[in-house]
């Protein structure tokens, strides 16, 4: 097994708080489907804004099919969109979400090396084992049992890392075989940065042994802390370090009372049967969406409001510092709140100091 122990010069250094946002590739309604220059401008405008704000990562999601109600209706193809954004950005790192089972790892290793070259070493991968089960049959991908999907992802990562680290690489596993594989052109760095999602025991085991980052659905500190502690307990013997990115949708207002009042209005508009529909839509997942009975979790499909970045700028910064003290090194944000973007994002550099004080206070 090949693991990611080194750090590329292009990967943001540990120590400072990092940020990530979604690539705007989701088609939520049929009338959003435009073409040509109008489509390009719609897709590029928010990405240019993210670069201007100093966001570190752009996550290009992969969604093959959705209901349009509980799951995104569709997204533009993740591979095509990564190449598109690589050509139109200069600094932000590009994370492509890829489903094992829909792709083989050897072609992705070559494709990723090419993107890494043309983007100046800015490519990373989010290996998503898959939970939306209806997609597998639609696209002819093998729908394995939950834990087997993570076993397949493990081999997928091993082939990717081997192809990037070695001039020639052979591998024989349960799901994937390659012989004398050469990914040429070579990536700018042999160290591939690997993200993953999931919060089940199988996902935690994969993160502890293979991944650099875990994407976590939104949640309060008491829900996030046990996940981080479990991964750290598993990596204590191997001395690997896994980092954590937390999803959050901020709602920043002048006062906490004003923000909370706005949230209450949003909650009052939720359909009464939303919880049951959400459970049905996410039936293929384990670990994630476990707090769906909480009304805050119902406001979006990734539980972003449940992280609680709700209130005044100082309240939100204190909440983020609490998460950072727990081990959250990256906030995966929806950049929908202008006050947050204007008054909180520029102050994230101070979080490390605040988090250190919180850690010292809790251990004292």
C-alpha positions, 0 to 999 in steps of 0.5 A: 500500500502506498500512503501520502506522507509527503507534502507537495509545495503546492498543497496549502501548509498546515497551521493556517485555517483553509477554506473551500467552496462548491464549484457552481456546476449544479443544474437545479431547474430546467430553465438554468440550462443555458449554453455557450457564452452565457453558460460560461459566464454563469459558471465562471462568475462565482469562481472568480469571486471565490479566487478574489476572496482568497478561497483555497479549494474549489470542489467540483461535485459529481452527481449523476442524477437527482430528484431535484427536490432532495438531491441535486437534479444533476451536475455538469460532468466533473471531469469536463468542468475541472478542465474548464476551471483549470483553464480559467483560474490561476490560484485556487486548488481544484478538487474533483469528486470521482466515484469508483465504480463509474471510473477506473483508477488508471485512466483517472491517474493519467487524466489527473496528471494531465490536469495537474500539469496544465493547472500548475500543480493545483489538482486534488481528488475527492474519492466518493464511495457513493450513496445515491444508489439509483445512480449506479444502475442508471449508469451501469456501475456495480452497486456493491454493499456499503462496506464493499464500496469503501473497499473498492475506494481503498484500491482506487486510491492505492492505484492512483497513488502508485501511478503518481509515485512510480514511473512504472506500477503494477497492482493486483487487487480484488477490484482493480488490476494494472500491469506496468502502468505509466502515467505520462506526462508525470504530475508535477508532484508525486504526492497526490492530495486525497480527500474523501467523504463519509462518516460511517465506520468504513469511511473512518477506517478508509480515512485513517489508512489512506486519505489526507482529508475527510469532508464532514457534513455539517454538525455541532461540535459535540457531533464532530468531536467523536469522529475526529477522535476516532480517526486520530485514535486509529492513526496514532500507531501509524503516525499518519495525519488526517485533516478535516474539512467541515461543511457550513452555510453561514448566516451573518447579521449585525446581531445574534438576535437578528440572525436567529430571527431569520433562521426561525422564519426559514424553519417555519417554511419547511414542509412537514413531511421533509424529514421522511422524504430526506430519509428515503432519498439518503437511504444508501448512506450510513453515518451522514445525515444522522441528524436529519430530525433536527430542523436546522439539518433540514434547511439544506441537503448537506446539513450546513446550517447545523454547523451553527455559523449563525449570528454576529461576526464575532459569534461566528468567529468564536464558533469557528475557533471552537471547531478549529480547536477540535481539529477542523483545518478547513471550512467548506463554505457556501459563499452565499452570505455577503456580510460573512464574506466581507466581515468574517473571511478576512479575519480567519487568520486569527483563528489559530491563536483563538483556537490555541487559547480555547484548547489551553483553557479546556485542558487546564 
